[in-house]
């Protein structure tokens, strides 16, 4: 029984990257996971991904490049204003210029850097470095 498929998927991707696999198959996918994978691909943490449909199940094939050190979902999903990003950067990231926080905003999923530029808050979803 899966309690949190999103967290399980991120952990599976991180573990596949840790053991130097080049491809990772994620079976339980959602719109949130697809948007997260798009951000990871845009920020060059993964090479890319493909979503495949098999009968009634969807599967994502993630192509890895060995750039992930840590990838985790943030629980609980803290509500945050754009002024408070620095506090959470110190908590979850090893350095100010290393890694990204993934934030769910009214304008969609984006990195904390983009949210700071647009002066918009949201909820913390995950972090990666």
C-alpha positions as CSV (number, residue, x, y, z in Angstrom):
1,X,0.0,0.0,0.0
2,X,1.4,3.3,-1.0
3,X,0.7,6.2,1.3
4,X,2.4,8.9,-0.8
5,X,3.1,8.0,-4.4
6,X,4.8,11.3,-5.1
7,X,7.4,10.9,-2.3
8,X,7.9,7.2,-3.4
9,X,8.5,8.3,-7.0
10,X,11.1,10.9,-6.0
11,X,12.9,8.5,-3.7
12,X,12.9,5.8,-6.5
13,X,14.4,8.3,-8.9
14,X,17.1,9.3,-6.4
15,X,18.0,5.7,-5.6
16,X,18.3,4.8,-9.3
17,X,20.6,7.7,-9.8
18,X,22.6,6.7,-6.7
19,X,23.3,3.2,-8.1
20,X,24.3,4.8,-11.5
21,X,21.4,3.6,-13.5
22,X,20.7,5.5,-16.7
23,X,17.0,4.8,-16.9
24,X,14.4,4.8,-14.1
25,X,10.8,3.5,-14.6
26,X,8.2,5.2,-12.4
27,X,4.8,3.5,-12.4
28,X,2.5,5.7,-10.3
29,X,2.6,9.2,-11.9
30,X,0.5,12.3,-11.5
31,X,0.3,15.8,-12.9
32,X,2.4,17.0,-10.0
33,X,5.1,14.5,-10.7
34,X,5.1,15.3,-14.4
35,X,5.5,19.1,-13.7
36,X,8.3,18.2,-11.2
37,X,10.1,16.2,-13.9
38,X,9.8,19.1,-16.3
39,X,11.5,21.4,-13.8
40,X,14.2,18.8,-13.1
41,X,14.9,18.5,-16.9
42,X,14.9,22.2,-17.4
43,X,17.4,22.6,-14.5
44,X,19.6,19.8,-16.0
45,X,19.2,17.4,-13.0
46,X,17.9,14.7,-15.4
47,X,18.3,14.3,-19.1
48,X,14.6,14.0,-19.8
49,X,11.6,11.7,-19.5
50,X,8.8,10.1,-21.5
51,X,5.3,9.3,-20.4
52,X,3.9,6.0,-21.8
53,X,0.4,4.7,-21.5
54,X,-0.1,0.9,-21.1
55,X,-3.8,0.0,-21.1
56,X,-5.1,2.0,-18.2
57,X,-1.8,2.6,-16.5
58,X,0.7,5.4,-17.1
59,X,4.4,5.0,-16.7
60,X,7.2,7.5,-16.8
61,X,10.7,6.6,-18.1
62,X,13.2,9.0,-16.6
63,X,16.6,9.3,-18.2
64,X,19.3,10.1,-15.6
65,X,22.7,11.7,-15.9
66,X,24.1,11.2,-12.4
67,X,23.6,14.9,-11.3
68,X,21.3,14.2,-8.3
69,X,22.8,14.3,-4.9
70,X,19.6,14.6,-3.0
71,X,15.9,14.7,-4.1
72,X,13.1,14.7,-1.5
73,X,9.6,15.8,-1.0
74,X,8.9,18.3,1.8
75,X,6.4,17.2,4.3
76,X,4.4,19.0,5.7
77,X,4.0,21.3,2.7
78,X,4.7,24.6,4.3
79,X,2.8,27.7,3.1
80,X,5.4,30.4,2.3
81,X,5.7,34.0,1.3
82,X,8.3,35.2,-1.1
83,X,10.1,37.0,1.7
84,X,10.6,33.8,3.6
85,X,12.5,31.8,1.0
86,X,15.8,32.4,2.6
87,X,14.8,30.7,5.8
88,X,13.9,27.5,3.9
89,X,16.9,27.7,1.7
90,X,19.1,27.5,4.8
91,X,17.0,24.6,6.1
92,X,16.9,22.4,3.0
93,X,19.8,23.4,0.7
94,X,23.5,23.0,1.4
95,X,24.4,26.5,0.1
96,X,22.7,29.6,-1.2
97,X,23.7,28.9,-4.8
98,X,23.4,25.1,-4.8
99,X,20.1,23.4,-5.5
100,X,16.5,24.5,-5.9
101,X,13.3,24.4,-3.9
102,X,10.2,23.4,-6.0
103,X,7.2,25.6,-5.1
104,X,3.5,25.3,-6.0
105,X,2.2,28.8,-6.7
106,X,-1.0,30.2,-8.1
107,X,0.9,30.4,-11.4
108,X,1.8,26.7,-11.3
109,X,4.9,24.8,-10.2
110,X,8.2,26.7,-10.4
111,X,11.6,27.0,-8.7
112,X,12.1,29.2,-5.7
113,X,14.3,31.5,-7.8
114,X,11.5,32.1,-10.3
115,X,9.0,32.7,-7.5
116,X,11.4,35.2,-5.9
117,X,11.7,37.1,-9.2
118,X,7.9,37.2,-9.6
119,X,7.4,38.1,-5.9
120,X,5.0,35.2,-5.4
121,X,4.6,32.7,-2.6
122,X,3.1,29.3,-2.4
123,X,3.7,25.9,-0.8
124,X,7.0,24.0,-0.7
125,X,6.8,20.7,-2.6
126,X,10.3,19.3,-2.9
127,X,14.0,20.2,-2.9
128,X,16.9,19.0,-5.1
129,X,20.6,19.5,-5.2
